[in-house]
Every structure is written in C-alpha cells, then in structure tokens.
C-alpha cells in the first residue's frame, strides 16, 4: 500500500511539471486577427509552440481601424501565469505590451505615445487566489494629442482603455 502511495505521489509531481520547455529558438507563426467584415484588425507574430491551445504574441504588432487605418503599433513580450489543470497546476502563457507604443486617431494623427511601465497585476484564474501577471501602465511621461496634432491632457477613459489592453491571454481559435 505504501509503495502505491509513493508511486501515485511521483506521478502527480510529474504531471504538475511546467508545460514550458527550454528551447533555443521559439517557433514563429504569422498572426492575423480580422474584423467580422474581413478587414485586418491586428497583425504580428506568435510564439506558436503551444498552438492551437494558446498563443503568445511576440515582437512588433499593429492594430488597425477598419479599412486598414493604423490604430496602434508596438512590441509584445510573453510570460506565464499559473492555472489549475486536471493533473495539477500548469503554466499558461500570455502577452503584454512593452516599450514604446504609439496610438493613432482615425485620420492618421498620433493620439498618444509613451513607454509602458511594467508592474504586477492580479488576475483571476481557475486556481484559488488567482495569480499575478506583468501588465503595462501609463506614466506621466506619456504624450497625448488631439486630431490636429496639438498636445492635450489625457482623458481618464482613454488611459484605462490603454492599460486594460496592455496584456492579452490568447486561447487560440
């Protein structure tokens, strides 16, 4: 009986091993997300190691208004958070915005630009207590502009929109 418990414990520990394997170069695939109308909404590259279950954005991504008018441009990096899975805990990847991002008005004028300050943000997961992820926050060094290119004070709703979109958990198709 004791041998069975030891064997069961070892099997549980093995099943809880992190899903991330150390690989020297990530597998890259092109990522295109479309509006229902068919126009491109976002495009960039994925670390496709975990497709089709979940994907991590990496490198430069562009977001568009319909009819391919640029909406935002910047860089993503990826990391992991803990999720509770059938065999125990497992690592789930997500992407977060880093460095300088530029947001545009529909007329092509710059709406906002700045570098994200990366901080920890608590999220809910299937595990009790959730987990913390890296997310980008707007600093007072960001610049905001009206549709004519004049510098303005930012609207709080727009700052929230930027910060709420600073990380992506993409479960694939």
C-alpha positions as semicolon CSV with decimal commas, in nm:
position;residue;x (nm);y (nm);z (nm)
1;X;0,000;0,000;0,000
2;X;0,280;0,241;0,089
3;X;0,455;0,169;-0,244
4;X;0,135;0,256;-0,430
5;X;0,108;0,589;-0,244
6;X;0,470;0,673;-0,326
7;X;0,416;0,582;-0,692
8;X;0,097;0,789;-0,704
9;X;0,278;1,086;-0,545
10;X;0,559;1,065;-0,802
11;X;0,309;1,052;-1,089
12;X;0,128;1,358;-0,954
13;X;0,454;1,551;-0,927
14;X;0,548;1,462;-1,284
15;X;0,207;1,572;-1,414
16;X;0,249;1,910;-1,241
17;X;0,571;1,983;-1,429
18;X;0,575;2,316;-1,608
19;X;0,448;2,299;-1,964
20;X;0,723;2,534;-2,082
21;X;1,022;2,355;-2,226
22;X;1,352;2,533;-2,274
23;X;1,400;2,572;-2,646
24;X;1,671;2,779;-2,804
25;X;1,454;2,941;-3,070
26;X;1,079;2,995;-3,050
27;X;0,852;2,862;-3,323
28;X;0,714;3,167;-3,500
29;X;0,391;3,197;-3,696
30;X;0,218;3,494;-3,851
31;X;-0,081;3,616;-3,656
32;X;-0,369;3,795;-3,826
33;X;-0,694;3,877;-3,649
34;X;-0,981;4,004;-3,864
35;X;-1,294;4,207;-3,809
36;X;-1,620;4,029;-3,899
37;X;-1,613;4,233;-4,220
38;X;-1,286;4,065;-4,321
39;X;-1,060;4,368;-4,275
40;X;-0,743;4,311;-4,071
41;X;-0,786;4,415;-3,706
42;X;-0,441;4,313;-3,573
43;X;-0,127;4,152;-3,713
44;X;0,209;4,038;-3,581
45;X;0,396;3,721;-3,482
46;X;0,312;3,440;-3,240
47;X;0,534;3,203;-3,050
48;X;0,337;2,907;-3,184
49;X;0,488;2,640;-2,960
50;X;0,154;2,591;-2,785
51;X;-0,088;2,627;-3,077
52;X;-0,373;2,560;-3,117
53;X;-0,441;2,573;-2,741
54;X;-0,299;2,913;-2,657
55;X;-0,060;3,154;-2,824
56;X;0,186;3,419;-2,714
57;X;0,227;3,739;-2,913
58;X;0,587;3,842;-2,962
59;X;0,769;4,124;-3,130
60;X;0,605;4,408;-3,321
61;X;0,225;4,409;-3,355
62;X;-0,001;4,652;-3,536
63;X;-0,366;4,722;-3,460
64;X;-0,598;4,872;-3,721
65;X;-0,927;5,051;-3,753
66;X;-1,143;4,900;-4,027
67;X;-1,016;4,957;-4,382
68;X;-0,653;4,922;-4,264
69;X;-0,612;5,260;-4,098
70;X;-0,340;5,221;-3,833
71;X;-0,470;5,234;-3,474
72;X;-0,164;5,134;-3,267
73;X;0,186;4,993;-3,304
74;X;0,428;4,847;-3,052
75;X;0,602;4,542;-2,911
76;X;0,485;4,241;-2,708
77;X;0,674;4,005;-2,480
78;X;0,535;3,693;-2,316
79;X;0,538;3,529;-1,975
80;X;0,340;3,269;-1,779
81;X;0,083;3,255;-1,503
82;X;-0,035;2,955;-1,301
83;X;-0,363;2,789;-1,394
84;X;-0,518;2,486;-1,225
85;X;-0,542;2,198;-1,471
86;X;-0,668;1,841;-1,444
87;X;-0,332;1,697;-1,334
88;X;-0,244;1,987;-1,103
89;X;-0,107;2,331;-1,181
90;X;0,017;2,423;-1,526
91;X;0,177;2,730;-1,680
92;X;-0,035;2,933;-1,924
93;X;0,130;3,192;-2,142
94;X;0,008;3,545;-2,205
95;X;0,148;3,852;-2,378
96;X;0,199;4,203;-2,250
97;X;0,289;4,532;-2,417
98;X;0,641;4,664;-2,355
99;X;0,844;4,965;-2,456
100;X;0,706;5,247;-2,665
101;X;0,360;5,220;-2,813
102;X;0,204;5,474;-3,047
103;X;-0,174;5,510;-3,080
104;X;-0,337;5,693;-3,372
105;X;-0,657;5,883;-3,445
106;X;-0,866;5,763;-3,742
107;X;-0,720;6,050;-3,950
108;X;-0,365;5,913;-3,902
109;X;-0,252;6,177;-3,649
110;X;-0,080;6,049;-3,335
111;X;-0,326;6,017;-3,046
112;X;-0,084;5,902;-2,774
113;X;0,269;5,775;-2,736
114;X;0,475;5,656;-2,448
115;X;0,663;5,372;-2,283
116;X;0,475;5,130;-2,061
117;X;0,584;5,089;-1,700
118;X;0,559;4,717;-1,628
119;X;0,405;4,621;-1,293
120;X;0,233;4,321;-1,142
121;X;-0,143;4,291;-1,182
122;X;-0,362;4,035;-1,006
123;X;-0,587;3,823;-1,229
124;X;-0,844;3,554;-1,158
125;X;-0,752;3,203;-1,266
126;X;-0,905;2,862;-1,208
127;X;-0,679;2,835;-0,901
128;X;-0,799;2,973;-0,570
129;X;-0,645;3,316;-0,513
130;X;-0,560;3,373;-0,881
131;X;-0,211;3,479;-0,988
132;X;-0,009;3,787;-1,080
133;X;0,093;3,883;-1,432
134;X;0,302;4,161;-1,583
135;X;0,094;4,444;-1,729
136;X;0,174;4,786;-1,871
137;X;0,074;5,110;-1,704
138;X;0,070;5,466;-1,842
139;X;0,314;5,708;-1,678
140;X;0,317;6,087;-1,664
141;X;0,579;6,083;-1,944
142;X;0,318;5,975;-2,199
143;X;0,210;6,239;-2,451
144;X;-0,148;6,279;-2,578
145;X;-0,266;6,471;-2,885
146;X;-0,591;6,585;-3,043
147;X;-0,684;6,506;-3,406
148;X;-0,495;6,816;-3,523
149;X;-0,168;6,717;-3,353
150;X;-0,196;6,959;-3,059
151;X;-0,078;6,825;-2,723
152;X;-0,365;6,778;-2,475
153;X;-0,434;6,642;-2,127
154;X;-0,539;6,277;-2,144
155;X;-0,891;6,157;-2,077
156;X;-0,909;5,907;-1,792
157;X;-1,125;5,669;-2,000
158;X;-0,859;5,653;-2,273
159;X;-0,584;5,583;-2,016
160;X;-0,796;5,298;-1,875
161;X;-0,852;5,164;-2,227
162;X;-0,476;5,161;-2,291
163;X;-0,398;4,992;-1,958
164;X;-0,679;4,736;-1,992
165;X;-0,543;4,635;-2,332
166;X;-0,182;4,610;-2,208
167;X;-0,195;4,230;-2,178
168;X;-0,354;3,954;-2,385
169;X;-0,443;3,597;-2,292
170;X;-0,499;3,432;-2,631
171;X;-0,656;3,086;-2,622
172;X;-0,622;3,033;-2,997
173;X;-0,905;2,970;-3,239
